[in-house]
Amino acid sequence: MKRFLLALGLAMVLASPAWAGPVPDCCSPRYDRTVMHSYRQIMFKMSVYDQPPMAGQGVRLGVYQAQGAYGEGSIAKNMARLEEAVKQAAQRGVQLLSFPELYVNGYTMSIPLAHSEAEFADGPIVTKCRAIAKKYKMALLVPYDEKTKGKDGKPMYFDSIAVIAADGELVASYKKTHLWGRDERAHWSFGDKLCPVFMVNGFPVSVLNCYECEFPELTRILALKGAKLVVGPTAADCYATQPDGKRSAVPYPDISRLLIPAYAYANNIFFAYSNHCGYESLKGVEWHYRGNSIICGPHGDVIVAANHQQDTMLIADVIPAYYGASHPESDYLKDRRPDLYKELVAPKCDFVPGGWVYPQYKDGKEVMPKGEKLPKGERPTKGN
């Protein structure tokens, strides 16, 4: 028997490629092969009081995490799921519901598909979502693939979030300003302004989009503008699996555990992170989404959180009055020294040999200042 077990163990080791190692906890199962049906049944995790917050007191926030459809035909499927999620959230008194980044279309798209599916802010997708918001009397954050007309009359494409009030008004169509990596630069243009602070139930809220949640400057700016809740729809992966079956060597850090609580604490705000779970694939490359959506309080506390693979709706009452100061002598917003922060907006910095010159942004594109270029080996600037 011992010989059999040793032989079996040796066979398993030899059958497993050296690169594989143990499957990390953050890797989602293959949706179309191995996910049990229960994973696609939505789980509700709630931290709420008997009644939703009164106007001006706070907001009952919902964060929807799920495996969505992607690729051709995804819009109709995801819109149906969106309305069902809104219906379920309304039954639980939710006043603001957020969906993950590019939820309606799916994050993983070829450039031709992304551009062919893009719609204007007054197109069918946002119009339908406005009607849903009005029907259920719920504010919505709906990430979608937006098309606009540039100054030259040519189309421009953005990774956008429709901010819709409970009466169906389109408050803003926020265009992502900080694009991540080569892929997003190839697909989208750069937005040129941050999302305004808007009111939900008389409570000040604003939005960041995925990669933007990782920049402390952006959260701080929104807090300084009066936001008490920042919501970040995202498409944060853990691993990518290449066509040859190999995983990326290093997992992407878990922003929901590392940065979201810290930025909530540093700015005395509530901060929510609304991620996909499951996976998407394109041309043999798979993105395994981290899930781990979260709602954090102003003390850096985790109010409610999802795991990495379960379709989940998080619901929490965010009410600042229930939080005192973390320390009576600490106030990170009032104790700032703007006179010392000039380097934060300097056009050139010295964190790399020879200095780093920041691009300028014009008509949705990165443009290097005249006479300047990126250091050798850096990714080229690219605009949509």
Contacts in CASP RR format, 6 or more apart in sequence:
PFRMAT RR
TARGET T0000
AUTHOR 0000-0000-0000
METHOD contacts of the structure
MODEL  1
MKRFLLALGLAMVLASPAWAGPVPDCCSPRYDRTVMHSYRQIMFKMSVYD
QPPMAGQGVRLGVYQAQGAYGEGSIAKNMARLEEAVKQAAQRGVQLLSFP
ELYVNGYTMSIPLAHSEAEFADGPIVTKCRAIAKKYKMALLVPYDEKTKG
KDGKPMYFDSIAVIAADGELVASYKKTHLWGRDERAHWSFGDKLCPVFMV
NGFPVSVLNCYECEFPELTRILALKGAKLVVGPTAADCYATQPDGKRSAV
PYPDISRLLIPAYAYANNIFFAYSNHCGYESLKGVEWHYRGNSIICGPHG
DVIVAANHQQDTMLIADVIPAYYGASHPESDYLKDRRPDLYKELVAPKCD
FVPGGWVYPQYKDGKEVMPKGEKLPKGERPTKGN
17 246 0 8 1.000
19 246 0 8 1.000
19 247 0 8 1.000
19 249 0 8 1.000
20 247 0 8 1.000
24 238 0 8 1.000
24 239 0 8 1.000
24 251 0 8 1.000
25 308 0 8 1.000
26 238 0 8 1.000
26 239 0 8 1.000
26 251 0 8 1.000
26 254 0 8 1.000
26 288 0 8 1.000
26 290 0 8 1.000
26 292 0 8 1.000
26 308 0 8 1.000
27 238 0 8 1.000
27 239 0 8 1.000
27 247 0 8 1.000
27 288 0 8 1.000
27 308 0 8 1.000
28 35 0 8 1.000
28 67 0 8 1.000
28 238 0 8 1.000
28 277 0 8 1.000
28 278 0 8 1.000
28 279 0 8 1.000
28 288 0 8 1.000
28 289 0 8 1.000
28 291 0 8 1.000
28 308 0 8 1.000
28 309 0 8 1.000
29 35 0 8 1.000
29 39 0 8 1.000
29 278 0 8 1.000
29 309 0 8 1.000
30 279 0 8 1.000
31 67 0 8 1.000
31 278 0 8 1.000
31 279 0 8 1.000
35 67 0 8 1.000
35 278 0 8 1.000
35 309 0 8 1.000
39 67 0 8 1.000
39 309 0 8 1.000
39 310 0 8 1.000
39 311 0 8 1.000
40 67 0 8 1.000
40 311 0 8 1.000
41 311 0 8 1.000
42 66 0 8 1.000
42 85 0 8 1.000
42 88 0 8 1.000
42 311 0 8 1.000
42 312 0 8 1.000
42 313 0 8 1.000
43 306 0 8 1.000
43 310 0 8 1.000
43 311 0 8 1.000
43 312 0 8 1.000
43 313 0 8 1.000
44 88 0 8 1.000
44 92 0 8 1.000
44 312 0 8 1.000
44 313 0 8 1.000
44 315 0 8 1.000
45 304 0 8 1.000
45 305 0 8 1.000
45 306 0 8 1.000
45 312 0 8 1.000
45 313 0 8 1.000
45 314 0 8 1.000
45 315 0 8 1.000
46 92 0 8 1.000
46 304 0 8 1.000
46 314 0 8 1.000
46 315 0 8 1.000
46 316 0 8 1.000
47 295 0 8 1.000
47 303 0 8 1.000
47 304 0 8 1.000
47 315 0 8 1.000
47 316 0 8 1.000
47 317 0 8 1.000
48 60 0 8 1.000
48 92 0 8 1.000
48 315 0 8 1.000
48 316 0 8 1.000
48 317 0 8 1.000
49 317 0 8 1.000
52 59 0 8 1.000
52 60 0 8 1.000
52 93 0 8 1.000
52 94 0 8 1.000
52 95 0 8 1.000
52 201 0 8 1.000
52 317 0 8 1.000
53 59 0 8 1.000
53 60 0 8 1.000
53 95 0 8 1.000
53 201 0 8 1.000
53 203 0 8 1.000
53 317 0 8 1.000
53 318 0 8 1.000
53 319 0 8 1.000
55 201 0 8 1.000
55 202 0 8 1.000
55 203 0 8 1.000
56 201 0 8 1.000
56 202 0 8 1.000
56 203 0 8 1.000
57 201 0 8 1.000
57 203 0 8 1.000
57 319 0 8 1.000
57 321 0 8 1.000
58 201 0 8 1.000
58 202 0 8 1.000
58 203 0 8 1.000
58 228 0 8 1.000
58 317 0 8 1.000
58 318 0 8 1.000
58 319 0 8 1.000
58 320 0 8 1.000
59 95 0 8 1.000
59 96 0 8 1.000
59 200 0 8 1.000
59 201 0 8 1.000
59 202 0 8 1.000
59 203 0 8 1.000
59 205 0 8 1.000
59 229 0 8 1.000
59 317 0 8 1.000
59 318 0 8 1.000
60 93 0 8 1.000
60 94 0 8 1.000
60 95 0 8 1.000
60 96 0 8 1.000
60 201 0 8 1.000
60 315 0 8 1.000
60 316 0 8 1.000
60 317 0 8 1.000
60 318 0 8 1.000
61 94 0 8 1.000
61 95 0 8 1.000
61 96 0 8 1.000
61 97 0 8 1.000
61 98 0 8 1.000
61 229 0 8 1.000
61 231 0 8 1.000
61 270 0 8 1.000
61 272 0 8 1.000
61 295 0 8 1.000
61 314 0 8 1.000
61 315 0 8 1.000
61 316 0 8 1.000
61 317 0 8 1.000
61 318 0 8 1.000
62 89 0 8 1.000
62 94 0 8 1.000
62 96 0 8 1.000
62 97 0 8 1.000
62 98 0 8 1.000
62 272 0 8 1.000
62 295 0 8 1.000
62 313 0 8 1.000
62 314 0 8 1.000
62 315 0 8 1.000
62 316 0 8 1.000
63 97 0 8 1.000
63 98 0 8 1.000
63 231 0 8 1.000
63 272 0 8 1.000
63 273 0 8 1.000
63 274 0 8 1.000
63 293 0 8 1.000
63 294 0 8 1.000
63 295 0 8 1.000
63 306 0 8 1.000
63 313 0 8 1.000
63 314 0 8 1.000
63 315 0 8 1.000
64 85 0 8 1.000
64 89 0 8 1.000
64 97 0 8 1.000
64 98 0 8 1.000
64 99 0 8 1.000
64 100 0 8 1.000
64 103 0 8 1.000
64 274 0 8 1.000
64 312 0 8 1.000
64 313 0 8 1.000
65 100 0 8 1.000
65 274 0 8 1.000
65 275 0 8 1.000
65 276 0 8 1.000
65 277 0 8 1.000
65 291 0 8 1.000
65 293 0 8 1.000
65 306 0 8 1.000
65 310 0 8 1.000
65 311 0 8 1.000
65 312 0 8 1.000
65 313 0 8 1.000
65 314 0 8 1.000
66 81 0 8 1.000
66 85 0 8 1.000
66 100 0 8 1.000
66 276 0 8 1.000
66 277 0 8 1.000
66 311 0 8 1.000
66 312 0 8 1.000
67 276 0 8 1.000
67 277 0 8 1.000
67 278 0 8 1.000
67 279 0 8 1.000
67 311 0 8 1.000
68 74 0 8 1.000
68 77 0 8 1.000
68 78 0 8 1.000
68 81 0 8 1.000
68 103 0 8 1.000
68 106 0 8 1.000
68 276 0 8 1.000
69 77 0 8 1.000
69 78 0 8 1.000
69 81 0 8 1.000
69 106 0 8 1.000
70 105 0 8 1.000
70 106 0 8 1.000
70 107 0 8 1.000
70 108 0 8 1.000
70 109 0 8 1.000
70 280 0 8 1.000
71 105 0 8 1.000
71 106 0 8 1.000
71 108 0 8 1.000
71 109 0 8 1.000
71 113 0 8 1.000
72 113 0 8 1.000
74 104 0 8 1.000
74 105 0 8 1.000
74 106 0 8 1.000
75 104 0 8 1.000
75 105 0 8 1.000
75 117 0 8 1.000
75 125 0 8 1.000
78 103 0 8 1.000
78 104 0 8 1.000
78 105 0 8 1.000
78 106 0 8 1.000
79 104 0 8 1.000
79 125 0 8 1.000
79 128 0 8 1.000
82 99 0 8 1.000
82 103 0 8 1.000
82 104 0 8 1.000
82 129 0 8 1.000
82 132 0 8 1.000
82 142 0 8 1.000
83 132 0 8 1.000
85 97 0 8 1.000
85 99 0 8 1.000
85 313 0 8 1.000
86 97 0 8 1.000
86 132 0 8 1.000
86 133 0 8 1.000
86 136 0 8 1.000
86 138 0 8 1.000
86 140 0 8 1.000
87 136 0 8 1.000
88 313 0 8 1.000
89 97 0 8 1.000
89 136 0 8 1.000
89 138 0 8 1.000
89 313 0 8 1.000
89 315 0 8 1.000
90 136 0 8 1.000
90 137 0 8 1.000
90 138 0 8 1.000
92 315 0 8 1.000
94 138 0 8 1.000
94 315 0 8 1.000
95 138 0 8 1.000
95 139 0 8 1.000
95 166 0 8 1.000
95 200 0 8 1.000
95 201 0 8 1.000
96 138 0 8 1.000
96 139 0 8 1.000
96 140 0 8 1.000
96 141 0 8 1.000
96 200 0 8 1.000
96 201 0 8 1.000
96 205 0 8 1.000
96 231 0 8 1.000
97 138 0 8 1.000
97 139 0 8 1.000
97 140 0 8 1.000
97 141 0 8 1.000
98 140 0 8 1.000
98 141 0 8 1.000
98 231 0 8 1.000
98 232 0 8 1.000
98 233 0 8 1.000
98 272 0 8 1.000
98 274 0 8 1.000
99 140 0 8 1.000
99 141 0 8 1.000
99 142 0 8 1.000
99 143 0 8 1.000
99 233 0 8 1.000
99 274 0 8 1.000
100 107 0 8 1.000
100 143 0 8 1.000
100 233 0 8 1.000
100 234 0 8 1.000
100 235 0 8 1.000
100 274 0 8 1.000
100 275 0 8 1.000
100 276 0 8 1.000
101 107 0 8 1.000
101 143 0 8 1.000
101 159 0 8 1.000
101 209 0 8 1.000
101 210 0 8 1.000
101 233 0 8 1.000
101 234 0 8 1.000
101 235 0 8 1.000
101 274 0 8 1.000
101 276 0 8 1.000
102 143 0 8 1.000
102 144 0 8 1.000
102 145 0 8 1.000
102 159 0 8 1.000
102 235 0 8 1.000
103 142 0 8 1.000
103 143 0 8 1.000
103 144 0 8 1.000
103 233 0 8 1.000
103 276 0 8 1.000
104 125 0 8 1.000
104 142 0 8 1.000
104 143 0 8 1.000
104 144 0 8 1.000
104 145 0 8 1.000
105 114 0 8 1.000
105 117 0 8 1.000
105 144 0 8 1.000
105 145 0 8 1.000
106 280 0 8 1.000
107 235 0 8 1.000
107 276 0 8 1.000
107 280 0 8 1.000
107 287 0 8 1.000
108 280 0 8 1.000
108 281 0 8 1.000
108 282 0 8 1.000
108 287 0 8 1.000
109 117 0 8 1.000
109 145 0 8 1.000
109 187 0 8 1.000
109 282 0 8 1.000
110 282 0 8 1.000
111 186 0 8 1.000
111 187 0 8 1.000
114 145 0 8 1.000
114 157 0 8 1.000
114 187 0 8 1.000
115 147 0 8 1.000
115 155 0 8 1.000
115 157 0 8 1.000
117 145 0 8 1.000
118 145 0 8 1.000
118 146 0 8 1.000
118 147 0 8 1.000
118 155 0 8 1.000
118 157 0 8 1.000
119 125 0 8 1.000
119 126 0 8 1.000
119 144 0 8 1.000
119 145 0 8 1.000
119 146 0 8 1.000
119 147 0 8 1.000
120 146 0 8 1.000
120 147 0 8 1.000
120 148 0 8 1.000
121 146 0 8 1.000
121 148 0 8 1.000
121 160 0 8 1.000
121 162 0 8 1.000
121 170 0 8 1.000
121 173 0 8 1.000
125 142 0 8 1.000
125 144 0 8 1.000
125 162 0 8 1.000
126 142 0 8 1.000
126 144 0 8 1.000
126 162 0 8 1.000
126 164 0 8 1.000
126 170 0 8 1.000
126 173 0 8 1.000
129 140 0 8 1.000
129 142 0 8 1.000
129 162 0 8 1.000
129 164 0 8 1.000
130 164 0 8 1.000
130 168 0 8 1.000
130 169 0 8 1.000
130 170 0 8 1.000
131 168 0 8 1.000
132 140 0 8 1.000
133 139 0 8 1.000
133 140 0 8 1.000
133 164 0 8 1.000
133 165 0 8 1.000
133 166 0 8 1.000
133 167 0 8 1.000
133 168 0 8 1.000
134 166 0 8 1.000
134 167 0 8 1.000
134 168 0 8 1.000
137 166 0 8 1.000
137 167 0 8 1.000
138 166 0 8 1.000
139 163 0 8 1.000
139 164 0 8 1.000
139 165 0 8 1.000
139 166 0 8 1.000
139 200 0 8 1.000
139 201 0 8 1.000
140 162 0 8 1.000
140 164 0 8 1.000
141 161 0 8 1.000
141 162 0 8 1.000
141 163 0 8 1.000
141 164 0 8 1.000
141 207 0 8 1.000
141 231 0 8 1.000
141 233 0 8 1.000
141 274 0 8 1.000
142 161 0 8 1.000
142 162 0 8 1.000
142 164 0 8 1.000
143 159 0 8 1.000
143 160 0 8 1.000
143 161 0 8 1.000
143 162 0 8 1.000
143 209 0 8 1.000
143 233 0 8 1.000
144 160 0 8 1.000
144 161 0 8 1.000
144 162 0 8 1.000
145 157 0 8 1.000
145 158 0 8 1.000
145 159 0 8 1.000
145 160 0 8 1.000
146 157 0 8 1.000
146 158 0 8 1.000
146 159 0 8 1.000
146 160 0 8 1.000
146 173 0 8 1.000
146 175 0 8 1.000
147 155 0 8 1.000
147 156 0 8 1.000
147 157 0 8 1.000
147 158 0 8 1.000
148 155 0 8 1.000
148 156 0 8 1.000
148 157 0 8 1.000
148 158 0 8 1.000
149 155 0 8 1.000
149 156 0 8 1.000
150 156 0 8 1.000
150 363 0 8 1.000
151 363 0 8 1.000
152 363 0 8 1.000
156 189 0 8 1.000
156 363 0 8 1.000
156 364 0 8 1.000
156 384 0 8 1.000
157 187 0 8 1.000
157 188 0 8 1.000
157 189 0 8 1.000
157 384 0 8 1.000
158 175 0 8 1.000
158 176 0 8 1.000
158 188 0 8 1.000
158 189 0 8 1.000
158 191 0 8 1.000
159 175 0 8 1.000
159 176 0 8 1.000
159 179 0 8 1.000
159 184 0 8 1.000
159 187 0 8 1.000
159 188 0 8 1.000
159 209 0 8 1.000
159 210 0 8 1.000
160 173 0 8 1.000
160 174 0 8 1.000
160 175 0 8 1.000
160 176 0 8 1.000
161 173 0 8 1.000
161 174 0 8 1.000
161 176 0 8 1.000
161 195 0 8 1.000
161 207 0 8 1.000
161 209 0 8 1.000
161 233 0 8 1.000
162 170 0 8 1.000
162 172 0 8 1.000
162 173 0 8 1.000
163 170 0 8 1.000
163 171 0 8 1.000
163 172 0 8 1.000
163 173 0 8 1.000
163 174 0 8 1.000
163 195 0 8 1.000
163 198 0 8 1.000
163 207 0 8 1.000
164 170 0 8 1.000
164 171 0 8 1.000
165 171 0 8 1.000
165 198 0 8 1.000
165 200 0 8 1.000
166 200 0 8 1.000
166 201 0 8 1.000
171 196 0 8 1.000
171 198 0 8 1.000
172 195 0 8 1.000
172 196 0 8 1.000
172 198 0 8 1.000
174 194 0 8 1.000
174 195 0 8 1.000
174 207 0 8 1.000
174 209 0 8 1.000
175 189 0 8 1.000
175 190 0 8 1.000
175 191 0 8 1.000
175 192 0 8 1.000
176 184 0 8 1.000
176 188 0 8 1.000
176 190 0 8 1.000
176 191 0 8 1.000
176 209 0 8 1.000
176 210 0 8 1.000
176 211 0 8 1.000
176 212 0 8 1.000
177 190 0 8 1.000
177 191 0 8 1.000
177 192 0 8 1.000
177 193 0 8 1.000
177 194 0 8 1.000
177 209 0 8 1.000
177 212 0 8 1.000
178 209 0 8 1.000
178 211 0 8 1.000
178 212 0 8 1.000
178 215 0 8 1.000
178 218 0 8 1.000
179 185 0 8 1.000
179 188 0 8 1.000
179 190 0 8 1.000
179 211 0 8 1.000
180 210 0 8 1.000
180 211 0 8 1.000
181 379 0 8 1.000
182 379 0 8 1.000
182 382 0 8 1.000
184 211 0 8 1.000
185 366 0 8 1.000
185 379 0 8 1.000
185 381 0 8 1.000
185 382 0 8 1.000
185 383 0 8 1.000
185 384 0 8 1.000
186 382 0 8 1.000
186 383 0 8 1.000
186 384 0 8 1.000
187 384 0 8 1.000
188 384 0 8 1.000
189 363 0 8 1.000
189 364 0 8 1.000
189 365 0 8 1.000
189 383 0 8 1.000
189 384 0 8 1.000
190 361 0 8 1.000
190 364 0 8 1.000
190 365 0 8 1.000
190 366 0 8 1.000
190 383 0 8 1.000
191 361 0 8 1.000
191 364 0 8 1.000
192 361 0 8 1.000
192 364 0 8 1.000
194 206 0 8 1.000
194 218 0 8 1.000
194 221 0 8 1.000
194 222 0 8 1.000
195 206 0 8 1.000
195 207 0 8 1.000
195 208 0 8 1.000
195 222 0 8 1.000
196 206 0 8 1.000
197 204 0 8 1.000
197 205 0 8 1.000
197 206 0 8 1.000
197 222 0 8 1.000
197 225 0 8 1.000
197 226 0 8 1.000
197 227 0 8 1.000
198 204 0 8 1.000
198 205 0 8 1.000
198 206 0 8 1.000
199 205 0 8 1.000
203 228 0 8 1.000
203 229 0 8 1.000
203 318 0 8 1.000
204 226 0 8 1.000
204 227 0 8 1.000
204 228 0 8 1.000
204 229 0 8 1.000
205 227 0 8 1.000
205 228 0 8 1.000
205 229 0 8 1.000
205 230 0 8 1.000
205 231 0 8 1.000
206 222 0 8 1.000
206 225 0 8 1.000
206 227 0 8 1.000
206 229 0 8 1.000
206 230 0 8 1.000
206 231 0 8 1.000
207 230 0 8 1.000
207 231 0 8 1.000
207 232 0 8 1.000
207 233 0 8 1.000
208 218 0 8 1.000
208 219 0 8 1.000
208 222 0 8 1.000
208 230 0 8 1.000
208 231 0 8 1.000
208 232 0 8 1.000
209 232 0 8 1.000
209 233 0 8 1.000
209 234 0 8 1.000
210 232 0 8 1.000
210 233 0 8 1.000
210 234 0 8 1.000
210 235 0 8 1.000
210 236 0 8 1.000
212 218 0 8 1.000
212 232 0 8 1.000
213 219 0 8 1.000
213 232 0 8 1.000
213 234 0 8 1.000
213 255 0 8 1.000
213 259 0 8 1.000
213 260 0 8 1.000
213 263 0 8 1.000
213 271 0 8 1.000
213 273 0 8 1.000
214 255 0 8 1.000
214 259 0 8 1.000
216 263 0 8 1.000
216 266 0 8 1.000
217 344 0 8 1.000
219 230 0 8 1.000
219 263 0 8 1.000
219 266 0 8 1.000
219 267 0 8 1.000
219 269 0 8 1.000
219 271 0 8 1.000
220 266 0 8 1.000
220 267 0 8 1.000
222 230 0 8 1.000
222 267 0 8 1.000
222 269 0 8 1.000
223 230 0 8 1.000
223 267 0 8 1.000
223 268 0 8 1.000
223 269 0 8 1.000
223 333 0 8 1.000
224 333 0 8 1.000
227 269 0 8 1.000
228 269 0 8 1.000
228 270 0 8 1.000
228 318 0 8 1.000
228 320 0 8 1.000
229 269 0 8 1.000
229 270 0 8 1.000
229 271 0 8 1.000
229 272 0 8 1.000
229 318 0 8 1.000
230 263 0 8 1.000
230 269 0 8 1.000
230 270 0 8 1.000
230 271 0 8 1.000
230 272 0 8 1.000
231 271 0 8 1.000
231 272 0 8 1.000
231 274 0 8 1.000
232 271 0 8 1.000
232 272 0 8 1.000
232 273 0 8 1.000
232 274 0 8 1.000
233 274 0 8 1.000
234 255 0 8 1.000
234 273 0 8 1.000
234 274 0 8 1.000
234 275 0 8 1.000
234 276 0 8 1.000
235 275 0 8 1.000
235 276 0 8 1.000
235 287 0 8 1.000
235 289 0 8 1.000
236 252 0 8 1.000
236 255 0 8 1.000
236 256 0 8 1.000
236 273 0 8 1.000
236 275 0 8 1.000
236 276 0 8 1.000
236 289 0 8 1.000
236 290 0 8 1.000
236 291 0 8 1.000
237 252 0 8 1.000
237 287 0 8 1.000
237 288 0 8 1.000
237 289 0 8 1.000
237 290 0 8 1.000
238 251 0 8 1.000
238 252 0 8 1.000
238 254 0 8 1.000
238 288 0 8 1.000
238 289 0 8 1.000
238 290 0 8 1.000
238 308 0 8 1.000
239 247 0 8 1.000
239 248 0 8 1.000
239 251 0 8 1.000
239 252 0 8 1.000
239 288 0 8 1.000
240 247 0 8 1.000
240 248 0 8 1.000
240 285 0 8 1.000
240 286 0 8 1.000
240 287 0 8 1.000
240 288 0 8 1.000
241 247 0 8 1.000
241 248 0 8 1.000
241 285 0 8 1.000
241 286 0 8 1.000
241 288 0 8 1.000
242 248 0 8 1.000
242 284 0 8 1.000
242 285 0 8 1.000
243 283 0 8 1.000
243 284 0 8 1.000
243 285 0 8 1.000
252 290 0 8 1.000
254 290 0 8 1.000
254 292 0 8 1.000
255 273 0 8 1.000
256 273 0 8 1.000
256 275 0 8 1.000
256 290 0 8 1.000
256 291 0 8 1.000
256 292 0 8 1.000
256 293 0 8 1.000
256 294 0 8 1.000
256 305 0 8 1.000
257 292 0 8 1.000
257 294 0 8 1.000
260 271 0 8 1.000
260 272 0 8 1.000
260 273 0 8 1.000
260 294 0 8 1.000
260 296 0 8 1.000
261 271 0 8 1.000
261 294 0 8 1.000
261 296 0 8 1.000
261 297 0 8 1.000
261 300 0 8 1.000
261 301 0 8 1.000
261 302 0 8 1.000
262 300 0 8 1.000
263 269 0 8 1.000
263 271 0 8 1.000
264 270 0 8 1.000
264 271 0 8 1.000
264 296 0 8 1.000
264 297 0 8 1.000
264 298 0 8 1.000
264 299 0 8 1.000
264 300 0 8 1.000
265 297 0 8 1.000
265 298 0 8 1.000
265 299 0 8 1.000
265 300 0 8 1.000
265 326 0 8 1.000
266 332 0 8 1.000
267 298 0 8 1.000
267 332 0 8 1.000
267 333 0 8 1.000
268 298 0 8 1.000
268 326 0 8 1.000
268 331 0 8 1.000
268 332 0 8 1.000
268 333 0 8 1.000
269 297 0 8 1.000
269 298 0 8 1.000
270 295 0 8 1.000
270 296 0 8 1.000
270 297 0 8 1.000
270 298 0 8 1.000
270 303 0 8 1.000
270 318 0 8 1.000
270 320 0 8 1.000
271 295 0 8 1.000
271 296 0 8 1.000
271 297 0 8 1.000
272 293 0 8 1.000
272 294 0 8 1.000
272 295 0 8 1.000
272 296 0 8 1.000
272 314 0 8 1.000
273 292 0 8 1.000
273 293 0 8 1.000
273 294 0 8 1.000
273 295 0 8 1.000
274 293 0 8 1.000
275 289 0 8 1.000
275 290 0 8 1.000
275 291 0 8 1.000
275 292 0 8 1.000
275 293 0 8 1.000
275 306 0 8 1.000
276 289 0 8 1.000
276 291 0 8 1.000
277 289 0 8 1.000
277 290 0 8 1.000
277 291 0 8 1.000
277 306 0 8 1.000
277 308 0 8 1.000
277 309 0 8 1.000
277 310 0 8 1.000
277 311 0 8 1.000
277 312 0 8 1.000
278 288 0 8 1.000
278 289 0 8 1.000
278 291 0 8 1.000
278 309 0 8 1.000
279 286 0 8 1.000
279 287 0 8 1.000
279 288 0 8 1.000
279 289 0 8 1.000
280 286 0 8 1.000
280 287 0 8 1.000
280 289 0 8 1.000
281 287 0 8 1.000
289 308 0 8 1.000
290 308 0 8 1.000
291 306 0 8 1.000
291 307 0 8 1.000
291 308 0 8 1.000
291 309 0 8 1.000
292 305 0 8 1.000
292 306 0 8 1.000
292 307 0 8 1.000
292 308 0 8 1.000
293 305 0 8 1.000
293 306 0 8 1.000
293 312 0 8 1.000
293 314 0 8 1.000
294 302 0 8 1.000
294 304 0 8 1.000
294 305 0 8 1.000
294 306 0 8 1.000
294 314 0 8 1.000
295 302 0 8 1.000
295 303 0 8 1.000
295 304 0 8 1.000
295 305 0 8 1.000
295 314 0 8 1.000
295 316 0 8 1.000
295 318 0 8 1.000
296 302 0 8 1.000
296 303 0 8 1.000
297 303 0 8 1.000
297 318 0 8 1.000
297 323 0 8 1.000
298 320 0 8 1.000
298 323 0 8 1.000
298 326 0 8 1.000
299 323 0 8 1.000
299 326 0 8 1.000
303 316 0 8 1.000
303 318 0 8 1.000
304 314 0 8 1.000
304 315 0 8 1.000
304 316 0 8 1.000
305 314 0 8 1.000
306 312 0 8 1.000
306 314 0 8 1.000
325 331 0 8 1.000
343 349 0 8 1.000
347 357 0 8 1.000
347 358 0 8 1.000
347 369 0 8 1.000
348 355 0 8 1.000
348 356 0 8 1.000
348 357 0 8 1.000
348 358 0 8 1.000
349 355 0 8 1.000
349 356 0 8 1.000
349 358 0 8 1.000
350 356 0 8 1.000
352 375 0 8 1.000
354 375 0 8 1.000
356 375 0 8 1.000
357 368 0 8 1.000
357 369 0 8 1.000
357 372 0 8 1.000
357 374 0 8 1.000
359 366 0 8 1.000
359 367 0 8 1.000
359 368 0 8 1.000
359 369 0 8 1.000
359 381 0 8 1.000
360 366 0 8 1.000
360 367 0 8 1.000
360 368 0 8 1.000
360 369 0 8 1.000
361 367 0 8 1.000
364 383 0 8 1.000
364 384 0 8 1.000
365 381 0 8 1.000
365 382 0 8 1.000
365 383 0 8 1.000
365 384 0 8 1.000
366 381 0 8 1.000
366 382 0 8 1.000
366 383 0 8 1.000
367 381 0 8 1.000
368 374 0 8 1.000
368 381 0 8 1.000
374 380 0 8 1.000
374 381 0 8 1.000
END
